[in-house]
Amino acid sequence: MNEAMIKEALEGEFPDATIDVHLDGSHCQVTVISNVFEGLRPVARQQRVYAPLGEFIRSGALHCLLYTSDAADDMQCVDLG
């Protein structure tokens, strides 16, 4: 798994989004800026970001995901392991 693979997975789900990915081992920081998040509650945003990354999460390749979706104050860190 590398940054390009994560970005590609997210681009499939959010084709018109601005996406930034930084990977440090099994920890990943992702920023997804997209109008698709407007009006969604934080849990729904989280589900939308996690969905295309499910393969990496289930395999254990992605252990911790820090993500920002749409607004900087929505930043959350979730320990997946």
MIMARDREN-311974 format. One record per atom (N, C-alpha, C, CB): residue in one letter; atom name; x, y, z. Coordinates in steps of 0.02 Angstrom, whole numbers. Glycine has a CB too. Layout:
<nodes>
A  CA  X  Y  Z
...
</nodes>
This chain:
<nodes>
M  N  42  -58  0
M  CA  0  0  0
M  C  45  62  0
M  CB  -48  0  61
N  N  26  110  -42
N  CA  62  173  -43
N  C  13  231  -52
N  CB  116  173  -100
E  N  38  292  -49
E  CA  -5  351  -54
E  C  -46  352  -118
E  CB  36  414  -49
A  N  -15  332  -173
A  CA  -50  332  -238
A  C  -110  284  -237
A  CB  -2  314  -294
M  N  -102  226  -206
M  CA  -156  176  -204
M  C  -215  203  -162
M  CB  -130  110  -174
I  N  -199  235  -106
I  CA  -251  264  -64
I  C  -287  320  -101
I  CB  -221  290  3
K  N  -249  363  -132
K  CA  -279  419  -169
K  C  -323  394  -226
K  CB  -224  466  -197
E  N  -299  343  -261
E  CA  -338  314  -316
E  C  -405  286  -291
E  CB  -298  259  -351
A  N  -403  251  -234
A  CA  -464  224  -205
A  C  -513  279  -187
A  CB  -448  181  -143
L  N  -488  334  -158
L  CA  -531  390  -139
L  C  -557  427  -200
L  CB  -492  438  -94
E  N  -516  434  -252
E  CA  -538  468  -313
E  C  -595  430  -347
E  CB  -479  476  -361
G  N  -596  364  -339
G  CA  -651  325  -367
G  C  -717  342  -334
G  CB  -637  251  -360
E  N  -715  358  -269
E  CA  -775  375  -231
E  C  -792  449  -236
E  CB  -766  355  -157
F  N  -740  491  -242
F  CA  -749  564  -243
F  C  -713  593  -304
F  CB  -721  596  -177
P  N  -739  582  -365
P  CA  -703  602  -425
P  C  -691  677  -433
P  CB  -740  577  -485
D  N  -734  718  -403
D  CA  -726  791  -411
D  C  -696  824  -349
D  CB  -793  822  -425
A  N  -669  784  -304
A  CA  -642  809  -241
A  C  -569  829  -247
A  CB  -650  758  -186
T  N  -548  871  -201
T  CA  -477  884  -190
T  C  -455  836  -135
T  CB  -463  960  -170
I  N  -405  795  -151
I  CA  -384  742  -105
I  C  -309  747  -92
I  CB  -403  672  -133
D  N  -291  744  -29
D  CA  -221  746  -9
D  C  -208  687  37
D  CB  -202  814  26
V  N  -155  649  25
V  CA  -139  589  65
V  C  -67  592  88
V  CB  -153  525  23
H  N  -57  579  152
H  CA  11  572  181
H  C  12  507  219
H  CB  29  634  227
L  N  60  464  203
L  CA  64  398  232
L  C  129  392  271
L  CB  60  342  178
D  N  125  366  332
D  CA  183  353  375
D  C  175  283  403
D  CB  191  407  432
G  N  201  233  369
G  CA  191  164  389
G  C  118  144  382
G  CB  214  154  462
S  N  87  123  436
S  CA  17  103  434
S  C  -30  160  456
S  CB  5  42  476
H  N  -1  219  467
H  CA  -40  278  487
H  C  -47  324  427
H  CB  -7  315  547
C  N  -107  349  417
C  CA  -121  388  358
C  C  -161  451  376
C  CB  -160  346  307
Q  N  -142  507  345
Q  CA  -179  569  352
Q  C  -209  586  284
Q  CB  -134  627  379
V  N  -275  594  282
V  CA  -310  606  220
V  C  -353  669  226
V  CB  -355  545  201
T  N  -351  711  175
T  CA  -396  768  171
T  C  -438  759  108
T  CB  -357  836  170
V  N  -504  761  115
V  CA  -549  756  59
V  C  -595  817  61
V  CB  -591  688  61
I  N  -590  860  12
I  CA  -633  919  7
I  C  -682  907  -50
I  CB  -590  985  -6
S  N  -746  902  -33
S  CA  -797  886  -82
S  C  -865  912  -60
S  CB  -800  810  -94
N  N  -904  935  -108
N  CA  -971  958  -93
N  C  -1016  900  -71
N  CB  -1001  992  -154
V  N  -996  839  -83
V  CA  -1036  780  -65
V  C  -1047  777  11
V  CB  -1002  716  -90
F  N  -1004  810  50
F  CA  -1010  807  122
F  C  -1060  858  150
F  CB  -943  819  153
E  N  -1081  905  109
E  CA  -1128  956  133
E  C  -1191  924  162
E  CB  -1146  1005  77
G  N  -1208  944  223
G  CA  -1269  920  255
G  C  -1262  851  287
G  CB  -1323  917  206
L  N  -1205  818  280
L  CA  -1196  753  311
L  C  -1170  760  382
L  CB  -1147  710  269
R  N  -1194  717  425
R  CA  -1170  715  494
R  C  -1100  683  494
R  CB  -1218  675  540
P  N  -1061  695  547
P  CA  -993  668  551
P  C  -988  593  539
P  CB  -964  684  617
V  N  -1035  554  566
V  CA  -1032  481  556
V  C  -1042  463  483
V  CB  -1086  445  600
A  N  -1087  497  449
A  CA  -1098  484  377
A  C  -1037  504  337
A  CB  -1160  523  352
R  N  -1004  558  356
R  CA  -942  578  321
R  C  -889  525  331
R  CB  -916  647  348
Q  N  -882  501  393
Q  CA  -833  449  408
Q  C  -846  387  365
Q  CB  -835  431  482
Q  N  -909  366  361
Q  CA  -926  307  322
Q  C  -908  316  249
Q  CB  -1000  291  329
R  N  -920  376  222
R  CA  -904  390  152
R  C  -829  387  139
R  CB  -931  458  132
V  N  -789  411  186
V  CA  -716  410  178
V  C  -690  338  187
V  CB  -682  458  229
Y  N  -716  302  236
Y  CA  -692  235  250
Y  C  -711  184  196
Y  CB  -719  212  317
A  N  -768  193  165
A  CA  -793  143  117
A  C  -742  123  64
A  CB  -855  169  83
P  N  -711  170  28
P  CA  -664  149  -24
P  C  -597  123  5
P  CB  -650  206  -70
L  N  -586  131  69
L  CA  -523  109  100
L  C  -532  43  138
L  CB  -497  162  148
G  N  -591  13  133
G  CA  -606  -49  169
G  C  -556  -104  160
G  CB  -672  -73  150
E  N  -532  -114  99
E  CA  -483  -167  86
E  C  -419  -156  127
E  CB  -466  -169  10
F  N  -395  -94  130
F  CA  -334  -79  167
F  C  -345  -87  242
F  CB  -310  -8  151
I  N  -404  -68  266
I  CA  -420  -73  337
I  C  -426  -147  358
I  CB  -485  -35  354
R  N  -464  -186  319
R  CA  -474  -257  336
R  C  -409  -296  335
R  CB  -524  -289  288
S  N  -364  -279  290
S  CA  -301  -316  285
S  C  -252  -297  340
S  CB  -270  -304  217
G  N  -265  -242  374
G  CA  -220  -218  426
G  C  -165  -173  399
G  CB  -188  -276  461
A  N  -163  -163  333
A  CA  -113  -119  304
A  C  -123  -47  327
A  CB  -116  -123  227
L  N  -185  -28  339
L  CA  -201  39  363
L  C  -226  31  434
L  CB  -255  74  317
H  N  -188  58  481
H  CA  -202  48  552
H  C  -236  109  584
H  CB  -138  31  589
C  N  -214  168  566
C  CA  -243  229  595
C  C  -254  279  539
C  CB  -196  259  650
L  N  -314  307  536
L  CA  -332  354  484
L  C  -353  420  516
L  CB  -389  326  439
L  N  -317  473  500
L  CA  -335  540  521
L  C  -361  574  459
L  CB  -273  579  553
Y  N  -424  596  463
Y  CA  -452  625  403
Y  C  -487  691  416
Y  CB  -500  577  371
T  N  -488  733  365
T  CA  -527  794  365
T  C  -574  789  305
T  CB  -481  859  361
S  N  -637  802  317
S  CA  -685  800  263
S  C  -724  866  261
S  CB  -734  740  271
D  N  -711  905  211
D  CA  -747  967  198
D  C  -728  1025  242
D  CB  -820  954  204
A  N  -725  1017  308
A  CA  -710  1072  352
A  C  -656  1052  402
A  CB  -773  1096  389
A  N  -609  1096  416
A  CA  -552  1081  460
A  C  -574  1061  530
A  CB  -505  1140  463
D  N  -629  1089  554
D  CA  -650  1072  622
D  C  -683  1004  627
D  CB  -698  1124  647
D  N  -688  967  571
D  CA  -715  899  572
D  C  -661  846  579
D  CB  -755  887  508
M  N  -598  867  591
M  CA  -542  821  593
M  C  -552  771  650
M  CB  -477  859  602
Q  N  -539  707  634
Q  CA  -547  654  683
Q  C  -490  603  673
Q  CB  -616  619  676
C  N  -467  574  727
C  CA  -419  519  723
C  C  -452  457  751
C  CB  -352  536  762
V  N  -451  404  713
V  CA  -483  342  733
V  C  -431  287  731
V  CB  -544  325  688
D  N  -421  253  787
D  CA  -375  197  791
D  C  -412  135  767
D  CB  -348  187  863
L  N  -387  105  713
L  CA  -421  48  682
L  C  -397  -19  710
L  CB  -411  50  609
G  N  -348  -18  753
G  CA  -322  -82  777
G  C  -331  -89  847
G  CB  -252  -90  760
</nodes>
